[in-house]
Amino acid sequence: MASSKIESIAIGGFDGMHIGHQQLFNELGERGAIVVIETGYANLTPGREREDYTHYPIFYYSLEDIRHLEGEEFLAMLRERFPYLRTIVVGYDFHFGKNRRYSHASLGELFDGEVKVIDQVCIDGDSVHSHKIRSKIQIGDLSGANRFLGHNYRIKGLVVRGQGIGKRDLVPTINLECPGYLLPYEGVYAAVTRIDGEEHFHPSVVFVGHRVTTDGSYAIESHILGENIPSCERASISFVKFLRKNQKFDSLDDLKRMIENDIATAKRELRHLSL
């Protein structure tokens, strides 16, 4: 949709596109759009990854380019980009302009249209914020992070060459490099993997961390359950549940036995998914 046709916008950082953000988007109506203020700290949905979680068009502004603006200048920028703007939707903690001195109350005073302020969204009494989701991911609480996100946490990347040990001595894996993303706590996860943009997801066991039993290098490895792994250039991993911490084994045989146990556990955890 061209910006000249847009009548409502939601403004924010929107890293994660979590359930709190979705409450803002629900207020946009048919001629809505999302305005993302890029702070440089987005690592749940970096860059244009946000576009996978909404049908609304997204317009991006760098915070560095607009942080000097006074309130009136910020509104003038929006009016120029969206000449038919009637409604602005923001969160209760929204601040903008020079030194973040303007709030949603200021927005109501400066804007001649409607300003909708969405209150905080809570789950079991805990408010949903991107920084809390990051904390959960960093301690391996993917179930909690996914509950706040409203979707499984996903990373994308290029397929790279692995050690070769997996296919020869353990189980075959797809090895990824995923720059820009927050990576989960080191360990093993039940997950789903999608290859080269396929719609179909493959149930998987995923390892994230240092290969402490072999060469000590850091790796993101996905073993697709019960299928031959096709050659591919890109893949994505959606994490479902943390299974166990990374640990060192005395031999490859011990590691292989644990991997077999991980596979059985992952199959139980993923059997309810409609893939």
N, C-alpha and C positions, 0 to 999 in steps of 0.2 A: 504494500500500500504506500502510495506517495505521501510524503509528510504534509503536503498541502491539503490532504483529505482527512487528516487525523483530528479528532475532536477531544480525545482524552489521553492522558499519559500517566504512567506510574514512574516515579523517579527513585533511584537508589543504586547501591552497588550490586546487589543481587548475586553475590557469589554463592553458588550452591543451588539457587532457584528452589529453595526449600519451602515447606508448607506455609511459613509466615509470608514469604514473598508471594506465594500463589494467592493469598487472601487479598493482596493489593491488585493482582491481575484480574481477580474475579469482579472488580468494580469498574473495569474499563469499557465494557460494552462492545458493540460491533466495530466502531471506528477508533479503536484504541491502539496504543503503542507503548513500548517500554523504553525508557531513557536510562541507560547504564552509565554511571559515573565510575570510570576506571581509576582505582586508587593505586594500582600496581601490586596489590596484595592478593588478588584473586588466584586461588590455587585449588578450589573445589570444582569450579567450572571456568577455567582460564580462557581468555580470548573469546572466541565466538561459540564455545561449547554451551553457553546458556541457551542458544537457539534450539537445541534439541529438546528443551523442556517447556516450550510455549509455542502457540500458533501465532502470537502477536509479533509484528516487526519490532526489531530492536535497533535503537540509535545509540551510538557510543560517543562519550565525551571523556577526554582525559582530565583528571582532576588538576593536573599541573597546568593545563591550559585555561582553566576557569576558576581556580581557587582565589584569584585576586579580585574577582568581580564583587561589586556591591549588590545588594538585593535587587535594586531596580535594574541593574545591568544584566543580572541573571535572568530576570523575567523578560527583559527585552530580547535576549538571546533565544529564549523559548518561543516567544511570539513570532520572531522572524522565521524560525524553523517550522513552526506549527501555526499558521495564520488563523485557523479556525478552532483553535484550542478553547475548550469550554470547561474542562474538568482536569484537575491535577490530583493524583492519588499518591499519598506518601505514608510512611510509617510514623508511629508516635514519637520516635526518637530521631526524626529527620532533621538535619542541619545543613546549611549551605552558605555559600558566599564567603567573603573575606574573613579569615580567622574563625570560620564556622559560627559567626555571630547571629545568623538568622535561623529561625526555627519554623515549624509548620504554622505557628501563630503569625509570624512575619509574612509567610506566604499568603495567608488569608487576607492580610492587610494590603499587600502589594498586587495581588492578582484580582482582576475584576470578574473572574468566573467562580466556579465552585471548587473548593478544596476539600477533599475527603481524607480524613486522618484515620488510619487503621490501627487499632489497639494491638498490643502484643498478643501473640499466639502462644498458648501454653499446652504442654502435654504432661499430665500427672503433676500439675503445679509448677512445672519447670518451663521457663520461657525459652522459645526457640530462637537461637541466634547462630550466625555462621561461625563465630568463634567457639561456641560450644560444640558444634559439629566437628570442627577441626580437632578440638581436644579429645573427643570421643574416638575419632579415627586414629589419633596418635597413641592411644592406649589400647587399641584393638577392639573397642566397643563398636563394631560395625552394625550390630543390631540396633543399638541406640542411635547411632548416626543416621541410619536408614529411616528410622521412625521419625526423626526430625526432618530429614530431607523430603520424605514422601516418595522416595525412589531409592533404589540401591546405588550406593556410591560407585562411580565409574571412572576409570582412567583409560586413556587411549595412547597408543604409541606405535612406533616402528618395530617390526620384527627384526631381531638381530641374531647373529650366530652365537650359539651357546658353547659350553665346554665339549659337548659330544658324549659326555659320560652318561647322561640321562638315557639317551636312545640305546646306548651300548650296554650299560650295566644296571640301569634303574628303570625309569619310564620315560617315554618321549615327551618333550615339552616344547611349547612356543615360548621364546624368550623375547621380552619387550624392553624398549627404552621409552620412558614416558616423561619427558621433560616438562616442567611447568606445573605438574600436579603434586599435591600433598600425598605422600605415600604412607600407607598404613604401618602400624607397629609391626616389627619383624616377626614373622610366623607363617602359619599355614591357614588357608581360608577355603571354605566352600564358596564357590563363585560360579558365574556363567561367563563364557567367552564368546565374543562375536568376531568373526573373521572377515576382513576386507569389506565391511559395510553390509554383510548379510543381515537379513531380517531375523534369521533363526539364531537363537542362542544355544551354545553347547554347555551342558553341565560340566564343571571343572573343579579340580583341586589346584589352588594357586599358592605358590611360595613367594614371599617377599622378604628379602633380607640378605645377609652375608652367608655365603656357602661355607660355613665354618667346618664342615666335615671334609671338604675338598680344598679348593684354592683360596677360600676366604673372600672372594670377590662378591660385590653386591649384584643381586639379580632379581628380576621379576619373571617368574616362570609359571606357565599355565599348562597343566596336563588335562587334556580333554578326555572325559570318561567314556570308555567303551567305543571309541571311534579312532580311525586313522587320522592323523593330523595332516591336513593338506598344506602344501606350500602356500605362503601368503606374504604380503608386504606389510600389512597393517592389521592391528587387532585391538579390541577393547575388552576390558575386564570389569564386570560388575560384581562387587563383593556382597555376599549374602551373610556369612557368619564366620567368626573367628573360631578356629579349631584348636590350635595349640601354639605355644611359643616356639621360636627358633631354638634349636638345640644341637649340640655336637654329638656325633656318634663315633664309636670306636672303629667301625668298619663300614664299608659300603653295604654289606649284607644286613647289618643292623639298620642302616638308613632305609634300605629297600623294604624291610619288614614294617618299619614305621610308615613308610609311604603307602604300603598296602592297607594298613590300618586307616590312614587318612582317607584313602579312596573309599573304603567301606563307610566311614563316618560321613563323608561328603554325600555319598549316594542317599543315605538316610535323611540328611538335612535338605536335600534338593528334590526329594521325590514328590513333594507337594506342588512344585512349580509347574506352571503351564508354559512349556518352552516351545 
